[in-house]
Amino acid sequence: MSRLDSFIRRLEAQRACLDLAAHLVRELDGDVLELGLGNGRTYDHLRQLFPDRKIYVCERRLAPHPNCIPPAEFLLLGDMRDTLQVACELLGGRVALAHLDPATGEVAASRALAAELAPLILALLCPGGMLVSEPAIACDELSPVALPERVAPGRYNLYRYVNCRSSA
Amino acid sequence: MSRLDSFIRRLEAQRACLDLAAHLVRELDGDVLELGLGNGRTYDHLRQLFPDRKIYVCERRLAPHPNCIPPAEFLLLGDMRDTLQVACELLGGRVALAHLDPATGEVAASRALAAELAPLILALLCPGGMLVSEPAIACDELSPVALPERVAPGRYNLYRYVNCRSSA
């Protein structure tokens, strides 16, 4: 398998997971949160999946395709470890779907960042909200959801936020 | 169709065209030429398709994945308008398959560059050699080859070098 093969496979898995997550939150009120804009390809996909929802975007440094620049009022610029704390006031408990793709380019760095961000993301999700993520995140409040057909385990990850406190 | 959709479609078309071109040159002697290394994903794919051929690479500025750095003796660093002229002494008439993906990020700029590079590339191809390219190139010596199934016309391009002089 070449790097071209594995890149295509990852993008197909990413798209299939976003599509399924969008389906699973269709009856849930709430906003959408893109954690890492990059060139804006998945943001553009989210815009098409959610034409009627607010889509907030966290990004350290804007460098998207010119057609994929989020409106300023939905943009949280800066290190996510800082902006997600600020976002809590704005979005706490109101996000129906979040997508995390830190794209650090290094597996270990992405995992470490995801683990650090997880509690901040949880504070934003509404009960039953979905987190679509690569890398995987181990966390009691995130219940793994069966992946779409043709997506092998671990290639991308899909979680439902289970609010332990409210169900206790 | 989102930009994620169209990106996946382009990569799938690129891979299908490279695979088909590799099949079509299987009985042709000659080297392989990657015009534009980028992050090295298609270079890695070419390495797997052609484990026994020399793969030369033209690139202005090296920035590939660490596993995809070509050996120094196969690397032609600099502006392709210059390096392809130098390459003519080394490779003239000996390239069985060339892949052009200038990835300038702008359609018009890519087309203009491809048109400018076309005569330089032709000088390197052996008769019957294949050029896989995005963008399209209009040139009498390049005969369009039927695309793989599931690749729509124009999404990627496949040409066979027809040496008019030798067939005259």
Contacts between the chains, C-beta under 8 A, distances in Angstrom:
chain1	res1	chain2	res2	distance
A	2	B	41	7.3
A	2	B	44	4.7
A	2	B	45	4.0
A	2	B	47	7.4
A	2	B	48	4.8
A	3	B	40	6.8
A	3	B	41	4.6
A	3	B	44	4.2
A	3	B	45	7.3
A	3	B	65	6.5
A	3	B	67	7.5
A	3	B	68	6.7
A	4	B	11	7.0
A	4	B	14	7.5
A	4	B	15	5.7
A	4	B	41	4.4
A	4	B	42	5.6
A	4	B	44	6.4
A	4	B	45	4.0
A	5	B	15	7.2
A	5	B	45	7.1
A	7	B	11	6.9
A	7	B	41	5.6
A	8	B	8	6.8
A	8	B	11	5.0
A	8	B	12	6.2
A	8	B	15	6.6
A	11	B	4	7.0
A	11	B	7	6.9
A	11	B	8	5.0
A	11	B	11	7.1
A	12	B	8	6.2
A	14	B	4	7.5
A	15	B	4	5.6
A	15	B	5	7.2
A	15	B	8	6.6
A	40	B	3	6.8
A	41	B	2	7.3
A	41	B	3	4.6
A	41	B	4	4.4
A	41	B	7	5.6
A	42	B	4	5.6
A	44	B	2	4.7
A	44	B	3	4.2
A	44	B	4	6.4
A	45	B	2	4.0
A	45	B	3	7.3
A	45	B	4	4.1
A	45	B	5	7.1
A	47	B	2	7.4
A	48	B	2	4.8
A	65	B	3	6.5
A	67	B	3	7.5
A	68	B	3	6.7
